[in-house]
Each structure stands twice: as structure tokens, then as C-alpha cells.
Amino acid sequence: MSKAHRGKGIGDLVSRGRGQCPVCKRSRVKLLYELEGDAKVKVCKVCKAAIKHGKKQLVPS
């Protein structure tokens, strides 16, 4: 079976959901995970997992 619709939801986002992660400062990564600190912030997959496990902290901007 084909996987033709995989990732279809991010095609409508600005820059296809890509940008610079505010936590690790990497550029051109997919920012798909919303975290709440002082405000809602979108972070990359790696930083979301690291924050969840206590390895990194979400710094207020």
C-alpha cells in the first residue's frame, strides 16, 4: 500500500513547518511540537524529548 498522504498536514504550514529551534538553535529543522512555558513555543523533535526527560530546559524568550 502506498504512503501518499504521509506528511500532508505540514504542507500547509509556513515554510512547511521548518525554521530555527529556539532551544538548540539549529536551523531548517521541522518545528512541530508545541511546548508551554511563559508562552507557547514550537520546538524540534530532539529538544522536545530532551526537555521531557530533564536534559534541557525551555528558556523564556
MDTraj code that builds the backbone (N, CA, C; nanometers):
import mdtraj as md
import numpy as np

residues = "MET SER LYS ALA HIS ARG GLY LYS GLY ILE GLY ASP LEU VAL SER ARG GLY ARG GLY GLN CYS PRO VAL CYS LYS ARG SER ARG VAL LYS LEU LEU TYR GLU LEU GLU GLY ASP ALA LYS VAL LYS VAL CYS LYS VAL CYS LYS ALA ALA ILE LYS HIS GLY LYS LYS GLN LEU VAL PRO SER".split()
xyz = np.array([
    [0.0833, -0.1180, 0.0000],
    [0.0000, 0.0000, 0.0000],
    [0.0879, 0.1244, 0.0000],
    [0.0412, 0.2232, -0.0684],
    [0.1160, 0.3468, -0.0843],
    [0.1049, 0.4364, 0.0393],
    [0.2041, 0.5176, 0.0587],
    [0.2039, 0.6127, 0.1706],
    [0.1991, 0.7544, 0.1146],
    [0.1055, 0.7810, 0.0257],
    [0.0999, 0.9067, -0.0481],
    [0.0649, 1.0268, 0.0386],
    [-0.0034, 1.0049, 0.1494],
    [-0.0502, 1.1184, 0.2286],
    [0.0351, 1.1442, 0.3521],
    [0.1489, 1.0807, 0.3620],
    [0.2357, 1.0986, 0.4785],
    [0.2934, 1.2404, 0.4783],
    [0.2753, 1.3135, 0.5869],
    [0.3276, 1.4494, 0.5979],
    [0.2447, 1.5535, 0.5269],
    [0.1227, 1.5192, 0.4858],
    [0.0397, 1.6132, 0.4104],
    [0.0018, 1.7358, 0.4943],
    [-0.0152, 1.7183, 0.6247],
    [-0.0584, 1.8270, 0.7119],
    [0.0426, 1.9391, 0.7269],
    [0.1712, 1.9106, 0.7090],
    [0.2706, 2.0164, 0.7260],
    [0.2910, 2.0960, 0.5978],
    [0.2338, 2.0523, 0.4883],
    [0.2468, 2.1256, 0.3623],
    [0.1778, 2.2591, 0.3646],
    [0.0773, 2.2747, 0.4507],
    [0.0027, 2.3998, 0.4600],
    [0.0684, 2.5020, 0.5523],
    [0.1626, 2.4577, 0.6359],
    [0.2272, 2.5481, 0.7306],
    [0.3267, 2.6399, 0.6603],
    [0.3586, 2.7500, 0.7263],
    [0.4574, 2.8442, 0.6731],
    [0.5922, 2.7732, 0.6638],
    [0.6577, 2.7829, 0.5514],
    [0.7872, 2.7179, 0.5250],
    [0.7813, 2.5682, 0.5488],
    [0.6652, 2.5109, 0.5300],
    [0.6408, 2.3675, 0.5508],
    [0.6788, 2.3227, 0.6919],
    [0.6585, 2.4112, 0.7906],
    [0.6835, 2.3770, 0.9297],
    [0.8286, 2.3830, 0.9708],
    [0.9133, 2.4400, 0.8871],
    [1.0562, 2.4446, 0.9178],
    [1.0987, 2.5824, 0.9660],
    [1.2049, 2.5841, 1.0457],
    [1.2581, 2.7095, 1.0974],
    [1.3759, 2.6807, 1.1886],
    [1.4045, 2.7765, 1.2781],
    [1.5145, 2.7596, 1.3725],
    [1.4571, 2.7264, 1.5094],
    [1.5067, 2.6210, 1.5697],
    [1.4607, 2.5791, 1.7021],
    [1.5108, 2.6786, 1.8063],
    [1.4215, 2.7293, 1.8920],
    [1.4645, 2.8267, 1.9919],
    [1.5491, 2.7665, 2.1044],
    [1.5504, 2.6362, 2.1197],
    [1.6260, 2.5729, 2.2276],
    [1.7678, 2.5379, 2.1832],
    [1.7797, 2.4648, 2.0720],
    [1.9123, 2.4193, 2.0286],
    [1.9726, 2.5074, 1.9192],
    [1.8949, 2.6007, 1.8666],
    [1.9400, 2.6980, 1.7660],
    [1.9770, 2.6350, 1.6322],
    [1.9338, 2.5108, 1.6067],
    [1.9572, 2.4510, 1.4750],
    [1.8602, 2.5124, 1.3761],
    [1.9059, 2.5297, 1.2537],
    [1.8207, 2.5926, 1.1533],
    [1.7693, 2.4876, 1.0549],
    [1.6618, 2.5212, 0.9868],
    [1.5989, 2.4385, 0.8839],
    [1.5534, 2.3022, 0.9353],
    [1.5076, 2.2953, 1.0610],
    [1.4528, 2.1717, 1.1156],
    [1.3015, 2.1878, 1.1296],
    [1.2293, 2.0759, 1.1333],
    [1.0844, 2.0806, 1.1476],
    [1.0486, 2.1155, 1.2912],
    [0.9694, 2.2208, 1.3080],
    [0.9242, 2.2653, 1.4396],
    [0.7775, 2.2279, 1.4533],
    [0.7519, 2.1089, 1.5010],
    [0.6162, 2.0565, 1.5027],
    [0.5611, 2.0350, 1.6426],
    [0.6410, 2.0566, 1.7456],
    [0.5988, 2.0226, 1.8807],
    [0.5832, 2.1493, 1.9638],
    [0.4604, 2.1726, 2.0136],
    [0.4323, 2.2913, 2.0941],
    [0.4551, 2.2614, 2.2404],
    [0.5313, 2.3472, 2.3059],
    [0.5534, 2.3369, 2.4494],
    [0.5094, 2.4672, 2.5132],
    [0.4639, 2.4586, 2.6359],
    [0.4194, 2.5786, 2.7056],
    [0.5179, 2.6147, 2.8147],
    [0.5679, 2.7362, 2.8073],
    [0.6491, 2.7941, 2.9126],
    [0.5756, 2.9204, 2.9538],
    [0.6364, 3.0361, 2.9323],
    [0.5657, 3.1622, 2.9502],
    [0.4652, 3.1803, 2.8367],
    [0.4999, 3.1296, 2.7199],
    [0.4121, 3.1344, 2.6031],
    [0.4294, 3.0023, 2.5281],
    [0.3437, 2.9778, 2.4303],
    [0.3573, 2.8566, 2.3507],
    [0.4743, 2.8728, 2.2541],
    [0.5607, 2.7726, 2.2498],
    [0.6795, 2.7747, 2.1658],
    [0.6839, 2.6439, 2.0894],
    [0.7193, 2.6492, 1.9622],
    [0.7349, 2.5281, 1.8828],
    [0.8820, 2.4901, 1.8799],
    [0.9103, 2.3628, 1.9106],
    [1.0472, 2.3136, 1.9153],
    [1.0619, 2.1906, 1.8267],
    [1.1853, 2.1492, 1.8040],
    [1.2123, 2.0316, 1.7210],
    [1.1906, 1.9038, 1.8027],
    [1.1945, 1.7919, 1.7358],
    [1.1680, 1.6617, 1.7965],
    [1.2730, 1.6259, 1.9020],
    [1.3985, 1.6553, 1.8745],
    [1.5069, 1.6209, 1.9665],
    [1.4952, 1.7008, 2.0961],
    [1.4655, 1.8305, 2.0847],
    [1.4542, 1.9157, 2.2029],
    [1.3297, 1.8819, 2.2848],
    [1.2229, 1.8419, 2.2188],
    [1.1014, 1.8022, 2.2901],
    [1.1306, 1.6841, 2.3809],
    [1.2030, 1.5855, 2.3288],
    [1.2375, 1.4672, 2.4078],
    [1.3346, 1.5019, 2.5197],
    [1.4309, 1.5892, 2.4911],
    [1.5300, 1.6272, 2.5925],
    [1.4658, 1.7061, 2.7063],
    [1.3713, 1.7923, 2.6745],
    [1.3014, 1.8699, 2.7774],
    [1.2148, 1.7762, 2.8615],
    [1.1500, 1.6820, 2.7969],
    [1.0640, 1.5859, 2.8669],
    [1.1437, 1.5043, 2.9674],
    [1.2669, 1.4648, 2.9319],
    [1.3489, 1.3823, 3.0191],
    [1.4393, 1.4631, 3.1118],
    [1.4288, 1.5969, 3.1079],
    [1.5039, 1.6804, 3.2002],
    [1.6467, 1.7097, 3.1593],
    [1.6845, 1.6797, 3.0361],
    [1.8214, 1.7048, 2.9914],
    [1.8425, 1.8489, 2.9462],
    [1.7346, 1.9142, 2.9008],
    [1.7409, 2.0545, 2.8601],
    [1.6263, 2.1283, 2.9253],
    [1.6370, 2.2603, 2.9301],
    [1.5295, 2.3416, 2.9849],
    [1.4819, 2.4388, 2.8806],
    [1.3526, 2.4661, 2.8841],
    [1.2934, 2.5640, 2.7949],
    [1.3186, 2.7009, 2.8539],
    [1.4046, 2.7788, 2.7879],
    [1.4402, 2.9110, 2.8392],
    [1.3348, 3.0133, 2.7958],
    [1.2936, 3.1034, 2.8861],
    [1.1969, 3.2061, 2.8455],
    [1.2606, 3.3044, 2.7487],
    [1.1828, 3.3474, 2.6479],
    [1.2398, 3.4402, 2.5498],
    [1.1981, 3.5812, 2.5725],
])
top = md.Topology()
chain = top.add_chain()
for i, resn in enumerate(residues, 1):
    res = top.add_residue(resn, chain, resSeq=i)
    for name in ("N", "CA", "C"):
        top.add_atom(name, md.element.get_by_symbol(name[0]), res)
traj = md.Trajectory(xyz[None], top)
